[in-house]
Amino acid sequence: MTKKKANKIYNALLERYPDAHCALDYKTPFELLFATILSAQSTDIGVNKATPALFKAFPTVQDYANATPEEIEPFISSIGLFRSKAKSLHTSANMIVNNFDGKVPSNMKDLVTLRGVARKTANVVLGNAFHKNEGVVVDTHVGRLAQRFGFTTETKPDKIEKDLMALFPEDQWTMLSHLLVWHGREVCKKRGSTCSEDSICIRYCSNATTD
């Protein structure tokens, strides 16, 4: 894959999805952080259904820190692994209060010290809440489309991310993830895809010939 071809695919996706954005609902960095922690092995739709009541009950990081995991659990019980995630929210809130003056860290090094936060979650927060491109969010959609478009032959998220970072300019990293996620949800699906009928996939996607 050449950078020139990768840029053509990026521009085609951008023209198709000019308003692509993070699907999680949030108003503040800590709301995005906690929503992203909750989204692990869960759907964004499911998380968005739970977070309005959660964010109303706990409007600040200090509120989570003052609560117990058991007090947080009822608000996220509809989400998978909710007991473990309640502990992650509580522990991370305490770390933010005690170690970072009550503010969500705006750098990778500090973010990944929080419970429930690995590089993917940190990339979501940095790219969307702080508008910092420190990496590419690689979820299942991004991983699948990165392979189908020929951006990478790797299968592990960290290696896929490195290939994408090498192929695309830094200022495109956050939007690249959004574009691939949106196309992955709309067209280039794991099952029931419509790649063989889509103009972008027909031209660039390996799945179009096997769909």
C-alpha positions as CSV (number, residue, x, y, z in Angstrom):
1,M,0.0,0.0,0.0
2,T,1.3,3.4,-1.0
3,K,0.6,6.6,0.9
4,K,-0.9,8.0,-2.3
5,K,-3.4,5.2,-2.6
6,A,-4.1,5.4,1.2
7,N,-4.9,9.1,0.8
8,K,-7.3,8.4,-2.0
9,I,-9.2,5.9,0.2
10,Y,-9.2,8.4,3.1
11,N,-10.6,11.2,0.9
12,A,-13.3,8.9,-0.5
13,L,-14.4,7.9,3.0
14,L,-14.3,11.5,4.1
15,E,-16.5,12.6,1.2
16,R,-18.9,9.8,2.1
17,Y,-18.9,10.5,5.9
18,P,-17.9,14.1,6.4
19,D,-19.6,14.2,9.8
20,A,-18.0,11.0,11.2
21,H,-17.4,11.3,14.9
22,C,-17.2,9.4,18.1
23,A,-20.4,7.5,18.7
24,L,-20.3,7.7,22.5
25,D,-22.3,10.5,24.1
26,Y,-20.4,12.9,26.4
27,K,-19.9,16.5,27.4
28,T,-16.6,16.5,29.3
29,P,-13.3,14.6,29.2
30,F,-14.2,12.5,32.2
31,E,-17.6,11.5,30.8
32,L,-15.9,10.3,27.6
33,L,-13.2,8.5,29.6
34,F,-15.8,6.7,31.7
35,A,-18.1,6.0,28.7
36,T,-15.1,4.5,26.9
37,I,-14.2,2.3,29.8
38,L,-17.8,1.1,29.9
39,S,-17.7,0.4,26.1
40,A,-15.1,-2.4,26.4
41,Q,-16.8,-5.6,25.1
42,S,-20.1,-3.7,24.9
43,T,-21.9,-1.7,22.3
44,D,-21.8,2.1,22.1
45,I,-25.6,2.0,21.9
46,G,-25.8,0.1,25.1
47,V,-23.4,2.5,26.8
48,N,-25.3,5.5,25.6
49,K,-28.5,4.1,27.1
50,A,-26.9,3.8,30.5
51,T,-24.8,6.9,30.8
52,P,-27.5,9.6,31.0
53,A,-28.7,8.4,34.4
54,L,-25.1,7.6,35.5
55,F,-23.8,11.0,34.6
56,K,-26.7,12.7,36.4
57,A,-26.2,10.7,39.5
58,F,-22.4,11.3,39.5
59,P,-21.8,14.7,37.8
60,T,-18.2,15.1,38.8
61,V,-15.1,12.9,39.2
62,Q,-15.2,13.5,42.9
63,D,-18.7,12.1,43.1
64,Y,-17.4,8.7,41.8
65,A,-14.5,8.8,44.2
66,N,-16.9,9.5,47.1
67,A,-19.1,6.6,46.1
68,T,-18.5,2.9,46.4
69,P,-18.4,0.5,43.4
70,E,-21.6,-1.0,44.8
71,E,-23.3,2.4,44.5
72,I,-22.2,2.8,40.9
73,E,-23.3,-0.7,39.8
74,P,-27.1,-0.2,39.5
75,F,-26.5,2.5,36.9
76,I,-24.5,0.3,34.6
77,S,-26.0,-3.1,35.4
78,S,-27.3,-3.3,31.8
79,I,-23.7,-3.3,30.5
80,G,-21.5,-6.4,30.4
81,L,-18.9,-6.9,33.1
82,F,-20.6,-4.1,35.1
83,R,-19.2,-5.1,38.5
84,S,-15.6,-4.9,37.2
85,K,-16.3,-1.7,35.3
86,A,-17.9,-0.1,38.4
87,K,-14.6,-0.8,40.2
88,S,-12.7,0.7,37.3
89,L,-14.7,3.9,37.4
90,H,-14.3,4.2,41.2
91,T,-10.6,3.4,41.2
92,S,-9.9,5.7,38.2
93,A,-11.9,8.5,39.8
94,N,-9.8,8.2,43.0
95,M,-6.6,8.2,41.0
96,I,-7.7,11.3,39.0
97,V,-8.5,13.1,42.3
98,N,-5.4,12.1,44.2
99,N,-2.8,12.0,41.4
100,F,-4.0,14.5,38.8
101,D,-5.7,17.3,40.8
102,G,-9.2,16.1,39.7
103,K,-8.5,16.5,36.0
104,V,-8.4,13.8,33.4
105,P,-4.8,13.4,32.2
106,S,-4.3,14.7,28.6
107,N,-1.3,12.5,27.8
108,M,-0.9,8.8,27.0
109,K,1.6,8.1,29.8
110,D,-0.7,9.1,32.6
111,L,-4.0,7.9,31.1
112,V,-2.8,4.3,30.8
113,T,-2.1,4.3,34.5
114,L,-5.8,4.4,35.2
115,R,-7.8,1.3,35.9
116,G,-9.6,0.0,32.8
117,V,-7.6,2.2,30.4
118,A,-5.3,0.7,27.8
119,R,-3.9,2.4,24.7
120,K,-7.2,2.2,22.7
121,T,-9.2,3.9,25.4
122,A,-6.5,6.5,25.8
123,N,-6.5,7.2,22.1
124,V,-10.3,7.8,22.2
125,V,-10.0,10.3,25.0
126,L,-6.9,12.1,23.6
127,G,-8.3,12.3,20.1
128,N,-11.8,13.4,20.9
129,A,-11.7,15.2,24.2
130,F,-8.3,16.9,23.8
131,H,-7.9,16.9,20.0
132,K,-4.5,15.2,20.3
133,N,-3.4,12.7,17.7
134,E,-1.1,10.3,19.6
135,G,-2.3,7.2,17.9
136,V,-5.1,5.5,16.0
137,V,-8.0,3.8,17.8
138,V,-8.1,0.2,16.6
139,D,-11.3,-1.5,17.4
140,T,-12.8,-4.5,15.5
141,H,-14.1,-2.3,12.7
142,V,-10.8,-0.5,12.2
143,G,-8.9,-3.8,12.3
144,R,-11.2,-5.5,9.8
145,L,-11.2,-2.6,7.3
146,A,-7.5,-1.9,7.6
147,Q,-6.9,-5.4,6.3
148,R,-9.6,-5.3,3.7
149,F,-8.3,-2.0,2.3
150,G,-4.8,-3.3,2.3
151,F,-3.4,-0.9,4.9
152,T,-1.9,-3.8,6.8
153,T,-1.5,-7.5,6.9
154,E,-1.2,-7.6,10.7
155,T,-3.9,-9.0,13.0
156,K,-2.9,-7.7,16.4
157,P,-4.2,-4.2,17.3
158,D,-0.9,-2.7,18.3
159,K,0.8,-3.8,15.0
160,I,-2.2,-2.6,13.0
161,E,-2.0,0.8,14.7
162,K,1.7,1.1,13.9
163,D,1.1,0.4,10.2
164,L,-1.8,3.0,10.1
165,M,0.4,5.6,11.9
166,A,3.1,5.1,9.3
167,L,0.7,5.3,6.4
168,F,-1.3,8.3,7.3
169,P,-0.4,11.9,8.4
170,E,-0.6,12.5,12.2
171,D,-3.4,15.0,11.8
172,Q,-5.7,12.4,10.2
173,W,-5.3,9.7,12.9
174,T,-8.4,10.4,14.9
175,M,-10.7,11.0,11.9
176,L,-9.3,7.9,10.2
177,S,-10.6,5.8,12.9
178,H,-14.0,7.4,12.8
179,L,-14.2,6.9,9.0
180,L,-13.3,3.3,9.2
181,V,-15.8,2.6,12.0
182,W,-18.6,4.3,10.2
183,H,-17.9,2.5,6.9
184,G,-17.5,-0.7,8.9
185,R,-20.9,-0.3,10.5
186,E,-22.7,0.9,7.4
187,V,-21.2,-1.2,4.6
188,C,-18.1,-3.2,5.2
189,K,-19.6,-5.4,8.0
190,K,-18.2,-8.6,9.4
191,R,-21.5,-10.3,8.4
192,G,-24.1,-9.2,5.9
193,S,-21.8,-6.7,4.2
194,T,-22.8,-4.9,1.0
195,C,-19.3,-4.4,-0.3
196,S,-20.1,-5.8,-3.7
197,E,-22.7,-3.0,-4.2
198,D,-20.6,-0.1,-2.8
199,S,-18.5,2.1,-4.9
200,I,-15.7,2.6,-2.4
201,C,-15.5,-1.1,-1.6
202,I,-15.7,-2.1,-5.3
203,R,-12.7,0.0,-6.0
204,Y,-10.6,-0.6,-2.9
205,C,-11.9,-3.4,-0.7
206,S,-10.8,-7.0,-1.0
207,N,-14.1,-8.2,0.4
208,A,-16.0,-6.8,-2.6
209,T,-15.0,-9.6,-4.8
210,T,-15.9,-12.3,-2.2
211,D,-19.0,-10.8,-0.7
